[in-house]
Amino acid sequence: MKKTLLSIAVAAVALTTHAQGLQAAFGCQEASTPYYEMGWDDASDNTWTYQSTSSSTWQVGNLASPFSSVEPASTTSLILKYDSGQNETATSPAINIRPGSRLEFYCYASGIYLVYGAWKLYAIVDNQSTLLIDQFLWAQDKGYDGPSWERFTVDLAEYAGKQVQFAFVYTGNYGEDEAIDGFRILESDLAATSITINEGQSLHFMDMSNGATAWQWTFEGGEPATSTEQNPVVTYPTAGTYTVTLTASDGNGQSTASKPGYVIVQAEAPIAHIGMPAGAYLSPWCMMFVPTQVPLTFTDASTGNPTQWKWTFQGTDVATSTEQNPTVTYPNAGTFGMKLEVANAMGSSVDQLTSNAIQAGGIQEIWNIAPEENSSLMMMEMGWYGNYAGTNWLGIGEFAEHFDAPLADAQIEAVNIYFGKTTAGSTDADIEVRIMTPGDDGMPANVLATTSLKAGELEYDPTTINATTFTFDQPVPIAAGTEFFAVVGPFPNDEGDDIAILLCRRGEGEKVTAYHFVYDEDENYNYLETGNWFRNDDDPVSMAVAPVLNYDLTPTAITEGKMHRNVQSVSYVNLAGQVSNRPHSGVNIVVTRYTDGTQSATKMVR
C-alpha cells in the first residue's frame, strides 16, 4: 500500500511541475467589473438630481413588469408617468471614467407612443452635452414595440480620464410611461470571475496560457460547444449559468483551467418579427405579393426566444393561430394586414403589418429589394470603366436579375426598370429586355420572350424615381415552380453614353440576385461574341428590375387543351379618378382588360 501511494505522489509531483511551465489560462474581451452602480432600490441614495416641469415627475416605484424579472434582488426602479407638456431631467453625479469603460442600463417602455414622448441620454463634460442615445430613433431602427426590459450599452472610450455626468432628458406630450434601472459603469477586467450577457449575445474568448501550441475549449451552453481555435467566438442562445473549460497543450503535456459559472446568460423579452412565407415576392409597392388559393406558411422571425405566439390574419381561411409557424390560405384577391404578438416570462412584443401590406392575387411589380432597403438604392459606378448594371467598358454585355419560382401559374406583362441615369449619346441603340429560364448550370439559358426600347426612350427624373416600362407583345406565361430571369442589355458605350440601373448593394456573403454576362477576349484583347454568365458573388447586389407579374389567370377559353385569356391592357386609377398606364402615388385601382372583353380590378397601394 505505501509503495502504491508513493507512486501516485511521484506522478502528481511530475504533473504539477510540468503545469507550472504551461499553466492554462483564459479571459474574455467582454469581461468587466462595475465600479459605479445605481439601482434605485436604496431610498437614502440622493446622489442623482431630478428636474420637472409637469405634475408627473421622476419617482421610485414599479411599472407593469418590475425589474426583478431581470435582477431578482431589485425592488424598485426610476419611473416616469406620461403627462402633457413634459420636460423632465434625471442627472447622475459626476463620475470619473476609467479606461476601457462602458455604460449599461435597462429601460422598460411600450414603444407605441414614443413618437409623442421619449428620452434622450446625454453625456455632460464641462457643461457641454453630447447626445449618446435617442430613444425614439433607437426604437425606429430596431422596430421596437415592447413593452419589455431592454438593455442599452454605450462605449465610453472617448471619455476615459474625464469627469462625466449622465442625463436622461424626457420631452413630450402624452408619450409613454418609462422605467429605468440597472444603471452601471463597468471597466474591462480579464480576471473577472463571471460575465453577464443576454440571450443570443456572443463572447470573444482569449487564450492567456503560457507556451501553449494547441487548445481544446469546452463551452457549456454555447454554440459551438467545443473549439480548437486559440481565440474562439461563442454565442449563448439560452438563459442559464455556464462553465467554460480550456485544456492547453504544448506537445509535451497539457494543463487545464476551468471557470464554473463563468458565463451568466440572462433571458430577455422577445422582439416580434413576422417572417415572409417561402415563395412570397417583395414589391416596390407592398410588403409582399402572394397568390390566392395556395397554402402559405408564415414564420416566426422574432428574437429573444418567445414561448407564446398569437397571430391575427385578415383575409385568410384562418383568423387567428397560436402556432409558431402557421399555414394559411388567401381565398380571394385583395390587400390585407396581419399581426403577430409574442411573449415569454420577460415581456411581450407586437409586429403589425398595415391593411395594405400584403397583396393576394392580381397584378403587381416584384423585385428582390426589402422595404427597409428602398431608401438605400444607389448606382454602382466603377470609375473610368463605367457602371455596373449599365454602360461599361469591361466587356460586361448584359445583366440579369434572378427571381424565385411563383407559387402558382402566372404571367409577366412587362418589366419595369428603375434607372439612376439615362444619358444616351447613342439614342437609337436598342436595349433589350428578355425573360429567360435557367439552364442546368443555373445561369440564364432559355429565352421565353423579348422586347426592347431605344436608349433615348429610357426614363429618369432626379426629383422622383420613375420606372421605364418594357412591355411584351404578349404576356409571358411562367408555370408554378419555374425560376426565371429578367435580362437587360447590352447598353451602348459610345461617346456620350452613361446609363445605370439603380441597385441595392449589400455586404460580403449577403443576398445576391444579380448576374452578368462577360464577353470572351482574343489574344489582342478584343471582345468576341462568346462569353459566360457569372453570379455577382464578389459584390452582392439586387438590381431595381421589377417584372410586372399577374396571378389573375381566370380561364375563359380553351386553346390546345389549356384554358387562358390574354391581357389587352393594364391601367391604374387613383382616388381622384385619374387614369394612367403607371401606378399613381397612394391608392390605385389596377384595371386589367382582357381580349375576351372581360376585366378585373385589384386595389394596390404605391
N, C-alpha and C positions, 0 to 999 in steps of 0.2 A: 504494500500500500504506500509506504513512504517513497519508494522508488517511482511509482506512478505519479504521485503528487509532485515530485521533484521534476519529472519530465514535463508536466503541464506548466510548472512555473518557469522552466527554462524557455519553453515555447512562447509563453506570454511575454517574457522579457525581450525575446527576439523581435516579436511583432511590435511591441511598444517602441523599441529602439528604432526600427525602420520608420514607424509612424512619425517619430519626432523629425525625420528628414522630409517626409512628404506632406503630411497634415492637410487633409481635405478641408476646404472652407468655401463658403459662398455667401453672396448677398443678393440684393435685388435693387435695380435702379429706382423703383418706386418706393422703396422702404423709407420711412420718415418717422420723426418723433415730434409731437406737438409741443410748442413752447408758449402758445397763447391759446386759451380756450374760453368760450362764452356759451353757456347752455341755457341761460335764463331760468335756472332752477333754484338759485340762491337768492332769496328775497333781500338779503343785506347787500348784494353787489350793485352798487350805484355808479360804476365806472363809465357806463355809457350815458350819453345825454340825448334827450328827446325833445323835439320841437314840433308844435302842432298849430294848424290854422283852422281846424274844424272841431266839431264836438266829438268826433271819433278819432282818438289818438292811439299811439302805441301803448300796449298793455301786456301784461304777462297772463297767459291762460292757454286754452286749447281750442282748436277748431274741430271739425268732424273726425279727423284722423290724428290723434296725438302722436308726437314724435317718439313716444315709447314703442311704436311699431318698428322704428329703426334702431333706437337705442333704448332697451327696456328700462334702464335706470332713470331715464328722463321723465320729469313730471309735468313741466310746463314749457311753453315756447314764447317767443316775442310775436304777438299777433297785432293785426290792424284790421278793423272792420271798415268796409267801404262806406263812403258817405258822399255828400255833394261838396264840390269845391275844395278838394283835399290837396295839401302841400305839406307832407309830413316827413320829418327827417330824423333818423336814428344814427348817431355818430359814436364810433368807438373811441377809446382813449388812444393817445399816440403810442405806437408800438415800434420798437427798434427791429427792423427787418434784417435777419441774418442771411448770409449767402446760402444759396440752394433752397430757398423757401417757396412755399406755395400756400395760397389761401383756399380754404374749403368750407362750404356751408351748405345747408339744405333749405329748400323753400317749398311750401305747400300752397297751391292756389288752383282754382278750377281751370282757368285759361280761357274760358269762353268770352269774358268781358274785359280781357286785358287791353283791348284797343281803347277802352274808356278810362282805364286807370291801371298803372303798373309802376314798379320801382326801377330806378337806375342806381347802380353801385359805383361810387367814386372813390378814388384814392386821393388823399389830400396831403400834399407836401409843401411846407412853407406857404400855406394859404392858397396854393394853386391846385385846382381839382382836375383830375383826369378820369374820364369815363372808362370803367372796366367792363360792365355788363349792362345792356339794356334788356330788361325782362321781356318786353313786348317783342323786340326783334329776335331774341332768343327763341321765343315760342313760335314765331313765324318760321324761322329757319328749321326748327325741329318738327313742326307740325303738331305742336303740343296742345292737347285739350285738357287732360287731367280729369279730376283732381288727384294728385299723388305727390309724395315727397320726392323732390328731385335734387340731386347733388350737383353743386356748381364748384368748379375749381378754376383758380387763376394763378398763373405763373408769376411770381414776384421777383424774378431775377433782376429786373431793372431797378428795383427799389432796395437792393442789398446795401446795408450800411446807412439807411435813411430812417428818419422818424416819420411814420405814416399813420394817418387816421383814415378809417374807412367809414363811408356814409351811405346809408340806404335813403334815397330820396324818392318818396312815393307822391306822384301827382296824378290827379284825375277827377272824374265826376261820375259817381256811381259805377266804379270799376269792379274790383274783386276783393274778397276777404283774403288776407295774406297771413302766413305764419313762417317765421324764420327760426332756425335752430342749428345746433352743431357747428357754430362758428369757430373755426380753428385756423391757426397758422402753424405750419409744420416745416421742419428742415430735413434735408436728406440725411439719412443715418443708415449706412450699410450694416451696422452692428445691431439694428433694431431686432427685437425678438419676435415681432409679428408685423404683418402688414394687412390693412383692411381695404378691401375693394368692393365694388358692386358686381352683381352677376353680369357675365358677358365681357368683363374687362380682361385685359392681357397684362402680364408681368414680364419684365426683361430680367432674367436671372443672369448673374455674373459669377464665373468661376474665380475664386480668390485663393486657390490652392497653390502651394509652393512646389514647383517642379513637376507638375502633372503633365502627361502626354496623352492621356485618354480619360474619358469621362462617362459615367453611367448615372443618369439622373432618373429619379422616380418622383412623379408628381401626383399625389393622391388627389382625385377630383379634377385634375387638369386635362387639357387637350393640347398637345399629346400627353399621354400618361407616362411615357418614358422618352428619353432622348440621349443621344451620344454626342450632341454638339457641345462645344465648350460654353457657349453663352446662349441658351435656348430662349425662345419666346413662348409663353404658355398662356392659354385662355382658360378661365374658370367660368363655366356656364351656370352652375347651380350653387345656391347658398349652402354654406357649411363651413367647418373649420378643418383645415387640411395640413398634412405633414409633407415636407419636402426632404428628400434624401439625395446626397451626392456621394458616389464612390469614385475616387480619383486614383488613377494608376500611372506609374512611371516606367513600366516594363520590368521592374524588379519586385514590385509589391504594390499594395494598394492601401488606401485609407478612406474611411467613411465618415461623413458628417451628416447628421440628421437633426432637423428642427421640427419637433412636434408642434402642431397648431400654428405653424408659421404663417399660413395664408388664411385669413378670415374673409369669407365671401358673404356679403350682405344681400338679402333679397331686395328687389326694387319693384316699384309699381310698374305695370306694363304700359307701353305706349301703343295704342291701337293703330293698325295699318291694314288696309284692305289690299290683298294681293290679286292681280288680274288673273282671270281664268286662262288656261292654256288655249291658244288659238284666237284670243281676242286681239283686235287690231287697235293700235294707237291711232289718233287722228288729230289734225290741227284744230278741229272744231268741237270735239267732245273727248272725254277722258278715255272711253273705249267703245269700240264698234263690234257688235256681235250679231250672229244670225238668230232668227226665230226658230222654234221647234227643234232646237239642238241642246242636249244637256250640257251645262257649264258648271265646272267646279271652281268656286271662289276659294281662295286660300287665305289663311290667317298669316299675315306677314308681320305681326306685332312683335315688338321686343319686350323683354322683361318677364318672360315665362308666365303668361296668363294661364289661369286654371279654369276660367269660366268664359263662355262666349255667348253673345246674343246677336244674331243677325236679323235685320229687318229689311225686307225687299219690297220694291214697287214693281208691279207688272209681271211678276213671275208666278209659277204654279205653287210656290212655297212662300207664304207670307213672312214667317219667322222660323228661325232654326237656332238650336243651341249646340250644334255640331261645330267642331273646329274648322272643318273644310266642307261646307255644304254644297250639294249639287242641286241646281235649279234650272228651269227652262222658261224662256220668254215665249208664251204662246202667240202674242200679237206684236206687231211692229209699233214703235214709239220711242220716246225718250223717258228715262227713268232714273231714280236715285236709289240709294241704299244706305244702310248704317250698320256699323259693327261696334258693339260695346264689349270690352274685355275687362277682366278683373282678376286679382289674386289677393292674398292676405294683406298686401301693402297698399292697395288702392285700385282705381279703375281709370279707364280712358275710353274715348269715343272717337271713331273716324267716320265721318259722314260725307257722302257724295250728294251733290245737289240733284234736283229733279231732271236736269238735262245732261248729267254726266255720262250716262250710258245710253247709246242708241242701239236699239234692237231692230234688225231688218232695215229695208230701204236702201238708200244710196248715200255714200259718204266718202270723203277723201281718207286715205290711210297712209301712214308713214311710220318710221321707226324711231321717232323722237318723243320722249316723255313730256308731259305738261310742264314739269319743273325745268326742262331743258329748253323750252321755247324761247326764253329770253336770252339765251346764250348762242343763238345762231350767228354764224360768222362765215367769212371766206378764208380758205387756206391758200395764202399767197406764198409762192416759192421763189421770191426774189426775181432775178432776171429770167428764170426758167418758166415763169407764168403762174398758172393757178392749178391746184388740184381740183378736179371736177370743173374743168373749163379749159380755156385757151392755155396751151403749154408748149414748150419746146424740148420735152423729154421723151418724145415718142409714145406718149400715152394717148391712144386714139379714142377710146370710149370708156364710159363709166357706167357701172351697173349698181342698182340698189336691190338687195335681196329681200324677198317677203316670204313669210311662212305661209303654209297652205291654208286656204279658207276651210272653215268647218262645214260648210255646205256649198253646193254648187253656186257659182257666182259668175258675173261677167264684168269686164273692165270697159267703161265707157270712154275714158280719156286718161291722160296723165298730166297732172298739174306740177309744174316745176317752179320753185322759188329761187330767182336769181338775185345775186348781190350786186352784179354789174353786167351790163349788156352792150358795152361799146363794140360796135361792129364796123370795121372798115370794109370787110367783105360782106356787104349787106345781102347779096343774092346767094350766099353759100347755104346749102341745105344742112339743117341739123335734124337728124333722125331720132325718133323715139321708137323703141321696139319692146314688145312683151315677149320674153323668152323663158323657156323652162331649162332646168339644169341637165347636163349630161351625166355620165357615170362618175366623172370626177368632181361633180358638184358645181362646175362652172357653167356660165351661160352657153347654151348649145343649140337649142331648137327655137326657131322664130315662129311665133304664133301670129303676130300682126305688126305692121309698120306704119308709121305716119311721120310727117315732117313739117317744119316751118322754116322760113328763111331767117337767117341771122338777124336781119333788120326788123323782124317781127317779134323778137323777144321783148318781154315787158319788164320794166324795173322802175320803181318810184322811190326815191330816197326818203320820202316822208311816210311811206307805209309799205307793207310787204304785200305785193300783188303777185299772183301766180300767172305764169304763161301756160295756157292750156293747149296741149297737143291732143286733138280729137281723132279717134279712129273712124274709118268709114262705116264699119260695123262693130257692134260690141264684141269684145274678145271673151269667149267662154273660158272659165277656169273651173275645172272639176274639183270637188271637195278632195282634199288630201294632196293637191298638186302645188308644190312650191313654184315660185316664179320670180323673174327679174324684170325690172323696168330699166332698160338700157338706153343711154343717151349719148350722142356723138356721131362722128367726130366734130370737133369745134375748129373753125378756121383759125389760123395763127399767122396770117399775113400782117403787114404793117397796118396799125390802127385797130387790130382785133384784140379785145380784152374782155373776155366773158368768164363769169364764175358763178357756180351754183352755191347757194348758202348751205351750210352743213353744221352738224353738231360734232364737236371734237372732244374726244374722251382720253382718259389716261391709259397707260400701258396695261394690257390684259383685260380691259373693259370691253363692253359690247361693240362689235363691228359688223356692219351690214353693207359696207361699200366695197366694190370690186373695181378693178381697172384692167384694160387691155393694153399691153405693151408690145409695140412692133419690134420684130427682129431687125438686126443691122447686118449689112455686108461688111467686107474687110475694110471698106473705106468709110465706115460709119454712116452709110446712107440707109434710111429706113426702107424695109421691104414691106410687102403686103401681108406677110405672115406674122404671127406673133402668138402670145399666150395671155390668158386671163390669170389674174392674181387677186386674192383677197387682201385688203389693206390691213394686215395684222401689225405692221410696223407703226402705224399711226391711226388707231381705231377711230372711225367716224361713221356717221349716218348722214346721208345727203337729204336735203329738203326736196325730195322727189315723192310725189303723192299720187298714186293711181286713184282714180275715181271708181270705187268698187260698188257694184249693185247686187244685193242679195234678193231683190224682189223679182223673182223669175216665175211669177204666177203663169201657169200654162194656159194658152187659149187656142192653140192649133197643133196639128200633128205633122211633122216632117221627118221622113226617114225613121219612123218609129219613135221619135222623141218629141215631146211637147215643148213648144217655146213660143216666145213672141219677141220681136225686135223693137228696140227703143228708137223712137223718131227724134225726140228732143228732150232736154232736161232744162228746166228754168227754175229760178229762185224768186220767191215773192216775200217781201218784208211786211211788217205790220202796217205800213203806210200804203200798201198795195203796189209798190214799185216792183217791176219785173226786170230781171237781169239774167244773163247766162252764167253769172258767177254769184257766189253767196254774198249777201249783204252783211254788214256788221249786225250783231244781235240775233233776233229770232228770224228764221227763214222757213217758209213752206216750200219743200222741194217737190215740184210738179214734174212727174215723168209721163210723157205721152208716147204711146206705142203705135206701131204701124197698123195695128188692127182697129184703131180708133178708140181704144180704152186708155185710161190714165190712172195714176196713183199719186197720192200726196203724203209726204212724210215731214214731220217737224224736225228742224235741225237748228242748233244754236252755234253761231260762229263766235 
